[in-house]
Amino acid sequence: MDLAALRAEYALGGLHESDLALDPVTMFGQWMADAASSGMHEPNAMVLATVSRDGLPSSRMVLLKGVDDGGFRFFTNLGSRKGTELSANHHCSLLFPWYPLERQVRVDGVAEELPRADVAAYFATRPRGAQLGAWASHQSSEVSSRQELDDAFAAMEGRFPDEVPLPDWWGGYVVVPDTVEFWQGRPGRMHDRLVYRRRAGGGWATFRLAP
């Protein structure tokens, strides 16, 4: 396969300064609604990029579970690689790759751990299988086989025949944004990149970046 020859022209639309909402959360809500109505698979899937204490980057897909003026929320095992890296370095980045719409949203900010009450409220809404999985899987740790995971899950089914409690090591984060970039593909690779940057005194400044 000639990867260098793979290319597509972006021509679905443009993004102008007059299209921007007053704040990035409102703008994100509009674009998320477009993504959800397009029928794409898991429009709330996002790439979370973190950096270790030693400066080594890593990224993975997680699911956005809420957004408001406070930031972008997701949940995870606090002892996972992303959890330990966010504990050591709170700075992180999110990327929403909405390929069918020829759009991206990039968020740079700081992750803050969510209150336990918020985590418990969300955990209670998860399907039983996902709740049991949170107990059975010590995320990011090495396992000897698939059978070890299946056995751990079965053990949790027996341990919790009724209500599944919130594990101590399972939590959530809110990413408080410093900058939010809205990217729209354009012909000739002359893409639109409009960015919100948080002002020190409050509110948001907007500007355009070259593609």
C-alpha positions as CSV (number, residue, x, y, z in Angstrom):
1,M,0.0,0.0,0.0
2,D,1.3,3.4,-1.0
3,L,0.4,5.4,2.1
4,A,1.8,8.6,0.6
5,A,-0.8,8.4,-2.1
6,L,-3.8,8.2,0.3
7,R,-5.4,11.5,0.4
8,A,-8.9,13.1,0.5
9,E,-10.0,16.6,-0.3
10,Y,-12.0,18.3,2.5
11,A,-14.9,20.3,1.2
12,L,-17.9,19.9,3.5
13,G,-17.9,23.4,4.8
14,G,-16.0,26.3,6.4
15,L,-15.7,28.0,9.8
16,H,-15.8,31.7,10.1
17,E,-15.4,34.0,13.1
18,S,-19.1,34.9,12.8
19,D,-19.9,31.2,13.4
20,L,-18.4,31.2,16.9
21,A,-20.5,31.2,20.0
22,L,-19.5,33.5,22.9
23,D,-17.8,30.7,24.7
24,P,-16.2,27.3,23.8
25,V,-18.6,25.2,25.8
26,T,-21.6,26.5,23.9
27,M,-19.7,26.1,20.6
28,F,-18.7,22.5,21.6
29,G,-22.3,21.7,22.4
30,Q,-23.3,22.8,18.9
31,W,-20.7,20.7,17.2
32,M,-21.4,17.7,19.5
33,A,-25.0,17.9,18.5
34,D,-23.9,17.8,14.8
35,A,-21.7,14.8,15.4
36,A,-24.4,12.9,17.3
37,S,-27.0,13.6,14.6
38,S,-24.7,12.5,11.9
39,G,-24.9,8.9,13.1
40,M,-21.2,8.4,13.6
41,H,-20.1,5.8,16.1
42,E,-19.5,7.1,19.6
43,P,-19.3,10.9,18.9
44,N,-18.2,11.3,22.6
45,A,-15.1,9.3,22.1
46,M,-12.0,11.4,22.6
47,V,-8.2,10.9,22.6
48,L,-6.8,11.8,26.0
49,A,-3.0,12.6,26.0
50,T,-1.1,12.7,29.2
51,V,2.6,13.1,30.2
52,S,4.5,11.1,32.8
53,R,6.6,12.5,35.6
54,D,9.6,11.8,33.3
55,G,8.1,13.7,30.4
56,L,7.0,10.6,28.4
57,P,3.7,11.2,26.5
58,S,1.0,8.6,26.0
59,S,-2.5,8.7,24.6
60,R,-5.6,6.6,24.5
61,M,-9.4,6.7,23.7
62,V,-11.8,7.5,26.5
63,L,-15.4,8.6,26.5
64,L,-16.6,12.1,27.4
65,K,-19.4,11.8,30.1
66,G,-20.3,15.4,30.6
67,V,-19.4,19.0,29.8
68,D,-20.3,22.3,31.2
69,D,-18.7,25.6,32.1
70,G,-16.5,23.7,34.6
71,G,-14.9,21.5,31.9
72,F,-14.9,18.1,30.2
73,R,-15.6,15.1,32.4
74,F,-14.6,11.5,32.1
75,F,-14.2,8.5,34.5
76,T,-11.5,5.9,34.9
77,N,-9.4,3.7,37.2
78,L,-7.3,6.1,39.2
79,G,-4.5,3.5,39.3
80,S,-4.3,3.2,35.5
81,R,-1.5,4.7,33.5
82,K,-3.5,7.8,32.7
83,G,-4.6,8.1,36.3
84,T,-1.0,7.9,37.7
85,E,0.2,10.3,35.0
86,L,-2.5,12.8,35.7
87,S,-1.6,12.5,39.4
88,A,2.0,13.5,38.6
89,N,1.3,16.0,35.9
90,H,-2.2,17.6,35.8
91,H,-1.7,19.1,32.3
92,C,-3.4,17.1,29.5
93,S,-5.0,17.4,26.1
94,L,-8.2,16.1,24.5
95,L,-8.9,15.5,20.9
96,F,-12.3,14.8,19.3
97,P,-11.7,13.3,15.8
98,W,-14.9,13.8,13.9
99,Y,-13.7,12.4,10.6
100,P,-17.1,12.2,8.8
101,L,-17.7,15.9,9.4
102,E,-14.1,16.8,8.5
103,R,-13.8,18.4,12.0
104,Q,-11.6,18.2,15.0
105,V,-11.9,19.8,18.5
106,R,-8.7,20.1,20.5
107,V,-8.7,20.9,24.2
108,D,-5.7,21.8,26.3
109,G,-6.1,22.2,30.0
110,V,-5.6,20.9,33.5
111,A,-7.3,17.8,35.0
112,E,-8.9,18.0,38.4
113,E,-10.2,14.9,40.3
114,L,-13.9,14.9,40.7
115,P,-15.6,14.8,44.1
116,R,-16.5,11.2,45.3
117,A,-20.2,12.1,45.4
118,D,-20.1,12.9,41.6
119,V,-18.2,9.7,40.9
120,A,-20.6,7.6,43.0
121,A,-23.6,9.1,41.2
122,Y,-22.2,8.3,37.8
123,F,-21.0,4.8,38.8
124,A,-24.5,3.9,39.9
125,T,-25.8,4.6,36.3
126,R,-23.3,2.2,34.7
127,P,-24.4,-1.2,33.4
128,R,-23.8,-4.0,35.9
129,G,-21.2,-5.6,33.7
130,A,-19.2,-2.3,33.6
131,Q,-19.5,-2.0,37.3
132,L,-18.1,-5.6,37.8
133,G,-15.4,-4.9,35.3
134,A,-14.2,-1.9,37.4
135,W,-13.6,-4.4,40.2
136,A,-12.2,-7.2,38.2
137,S,-9.7,-5.3,36.1
138,H,-6.6,-3.6,37.6
139,Q,-6.3,-1.4,34.6
140,S,-2.9,-1.1,32.9
141,S,-1.4,-3.9,35.1
142,E,0.1,-7.0,33.3
143,V,-2.0,-10.2,33.3
144,S,-0.9,-13.7,32.4
145,S,-3.8,-14.5,30.1
146,R,-7.4,-13.8,29.0
147,Q,-8.5,-16.6,31.3
148,E,-7.1,-14.6,34.3
149,L,-9.4,-11.7,33.4
150,D,-12.4,-14.0,32.9
151,D,-11.8,-15.7,36.2
152,A,-11.5,-12.3,38.0
153,F,-14.8,-11.1,36.4
154,A,-16.6,-14.4,37.5
155,A,-15.2,-13.9,41.0
156,M,-16.7,-10.4,41.2
157,E,-20.1,-11.8,40.0
158,G,-20.1,-14.1,42.9
159,R,-18.8,-11.5,45.4
160,F,-21.5,-8.9,44.4
161,P,-24.7,-10.8,43.6
162,D,-26.8,-7.7,44.1
163,E,-25.6,-4.0,44.2
164,V,-22.1,-3.4,43.1
165,P,-20.3,-0.8,45.3
166,L,-18.0,1.9,44.1
167,P,-14.3,0.8,44.2
168,D,-11.9,3.0,46.1
169,W,-9.6,3.2,43.1
170,W,-12.2,4.2,40.5
171,G,-12.8,7.9,40.0
172,G,-13.2,10.7,37.5
173,Y,-11.7,13.9,36.3
174,V,-12.8,17.2,34.9
175,V,-10.4,18.8,32.3
176,V,-10.6,22.6,32.9
177,P,-9.7,24.1,29.5
178,D,-7.2,26.8,28.8
179,T,-7.6,26.7,25.1
180,V,-10.1,25.0,22.8
181,E,-9.5,24.8,19.1
182,F,-12.2,24.2,16.5
183,W,-10.8,22.8,13.2
184,Q,-12.8,22.5,10.0
185,G,-11.2,20.9,6.9
186,R,-11.1,23.1,3.7
187,P,-9.9,22.5,0.1
188,G,-6.2,22.7,-0.7
189,R,-5.4,22.0,3.0
190,M,-6.3,25.6,3.8
191,H,-8.2,24.5,6.9
192,D,-10.0,26.8,9.3
193,R,-8.6,26.8,12.8
194,L,-10.4,29.0,15.3
195,V,-9.2,29.0,18.9
196,Y,-10.6,30.2,22.2
197,R,-8.0,31.1,24.9
198,R,-9.0,31.8,28.5
199,R,-8.2,35.4,29.6
200,A,-6.5,35.9,32.9
201,G,-9.2,38.3,34.0
202,G,-12.0,36.0,32.9
203,G,-13.8,35.3,29.6
204,W,-12.4,34.1,26.4
205,A,-10.3,35.6,23.6
206,T,-10.6,34.1,20.1
207,F,-8.1,34.0,17.2
208,R,-7.3,32.2,14.0
209,L,-4.3,29.9,13.3
210,A,-2.7,29.2,10.0
211,P,-3.5,25.6,8.9
